[in-house]
Amino acid sequence: MKKNILFVDDENQILRALKRLFHNSEYETFFMESGLDALKLLDQQSIDLLITDLRMPQMSGVELLKEVKKKHPGVLRVALSGYTDSKKIFSAIEENLAKMYLFKPWDNDEIFNIVRNLFALEEKLSDRTLLNAINSLDELPTVPKLFTDISKMIQDELGIEVIAAKIEEDPAIASRILRVANSAFYGAKTGSIMQAIMFIGLLNVKNIVLSNAVFSSTAGIYSMEKLSKHAGLTNRLVNQLYEIIYDKKMPMINSSVGLLHSIGIVMMLTKFENQYIEVIEHANKSDDDICQIESKILGHTHEQLGGYLLNWWELPYPLVEAAMHYRNPLFEEVVHKDITSLVHVASHTAWSMMSEKQFQVELRPEVLTYLGINDSVISTLKKRVAKDMKL
């Protein structure tokens, strides 16, 4: 069955060029010159992908994206424009209105590859409810005290290194900063918070932090502060373990891999609150693996959700793999088995150091063999990180 793509642009010559480009392609294409006409079509015709210009009269591309996100959350959204107004571009990216941003003039092969990859991702997302949840996601919960601390540090204009270290303690703010930095507009292609800040600037970082002012409370289910602490501790452990094994610093592109590996749990607590209460209650009463329980009750796991989410935000592939396979890092389809295995060990060790077992991954002996480490190395790792963090 052909996929349906809707292109929206007020410049007729742009639409003509797109018609020529996608003529005789594998896709069914539709072309509209205004946002209002596009919305009318969307009410009548099933559309899989929307590619829209941002600067248009009557209804802007940003306004169109907002309406489509609200009324048709299952439609994949891409912004296409030569308009270089940073506020509009940042707004579309930061508010998760668009999957990615493309500049005019475009590269024909690039557009075809992007369309193909977007539809490949959709094929993996067989659960439409899951796709809608990712599409409609606005905010991830964050810890109020940390929000206040980061805001003050930015206002006081402290060094980027200090601010980055603090941001790494919070997966919600960190993930949004990485998502924006890795967008087509900034093109950072990094997993490093420090590099991301340097790409997008402190002003934009401050805006991201301030946009997280509205929190989703999950205190009655599970402490978001514990999840935040575990993410930060896992990241410290991953980077230290990498140094122990390879006798060098973790490459900056992967330096936040531990921070985001369990982001799927955060989203489940946010978007599937009632069902996740049942998951946690079941986990407290049995020895069943948390992913088995999630799959039974929700139809998907936090690993799947986390991997899809990071891929949706265009983060580097090692970070996506770590989120998707950290509980089974030697799965044959995993490309970056070394990084994913490090996260496997670090996540288990972090929960152990926190004396928490609810979400703890079972440590696989074959992973230790693969990394060439043993219990003695893990003991050394714990002591080193505990000393650094004064645990």
GIQUI-V415877 format. One record per backbone hydrogen bond with DSSP energy under -0.5 kcal/mol. CO is the residue of the C=O (numbers start at 1). NH is the residue of the N-H. If there is no record, write none. Layout:
co->{CO,CO}
nh->{NH,NH}
//
This chain:
co->{3,3,4,4,5,5,6,7,8,10,11,11,12,13,14,15,16,17,18,20,22,27,28,30,32,34,35,36,37,38,39,40,41,41,48,49,50,51,52,54,54,54,57,58,59,60,61,62,63,64,65,66,67,68,72,76,77,77,78,79,81,82,84,85,86,87,88,89,90,91,92,92,93,100,102,106,107,108,109,110,111,112,113,114,115,116,117,118,119,120,121,124,126,127,128,129,130,131,132,134,142,143,144,145,146,147,148,149,150,151,152,153,154,159,160,161,162,163,164,166,167,169,170,171,172,173,174,175,176,177,178,180,181,183,192,193,194,195,196,197,201,202,203,204,205,206,207,208,209,210,213,215,218,218,222,223,223,224,225,226,227,228,229,230,231,232,233,234,235,236,237,238,239,240,241,242,243,251,252,254,256,258,260,262,262,263,264,265,266,267,268,272,273,274,275,276,277,278,279,280,281,282,282,289,289,290,291,292,293,294,294,294,295,301,302,303,304,305,306,307,308,309,310,311,316,316,317,318,319,320,321,322,325,328,331,335,336,337,338,339,340,341,342,343,344,345,346,347,348,349,350,351,352,357,363,364,364,365,366,367,368,368,374,375,376,377,378,379,380,381,382,383,384,385,386,386}
nh->{5,28,48,49,7,30,51,32,53,12,14,15,16,17,18,19,20,21,22,23,25,29,5,7,9,38,39,40,41,42,43,44,44,45,76,6,78,8,80,56,61,62,59,60,35,64,65,66,67,68,69,70,71,72,75,50,99,100,52,102,104,84,86,89,90,91,92,93,94,95,97,98,96,79,81,108,111,112,113,114,115,116,117,118,119,120,121,122,123,124,125,126,128,131,132,133,134,135,136,137,144,147,148,149,150,151,152,153,154,155,156,158,157,163,164,165,166,167,168,169,170,171,174,175,176,177,178,179,180,181,182,183,188,187,196,197,198,199,200,201,205,206,207,208,209,210,211,212,212,213,215,217,221,222,224,226,227,228,229,230,231,232,233,234,235,236,237,238,239,240,241,242,243,244,245,246,247,254,255,257,260,261,263,265,266,267,268,269,270,271,272,276,277,278,279,280,281,282,283,284,285,285,286,292,293,294,295,296,297,298,299,300,299,305,306,307,308,309,310,311,312,313,315,314,319,320,321,322,323,324,325,326,328,331,334,337,340,341,342,343,344,345,346,347,348,349,350,351,352,353,354,356,355,360,365,367,368,369,370,371,372,373,378,379,380,381,382,383,384,385,386,387,388,389,390,391}
//
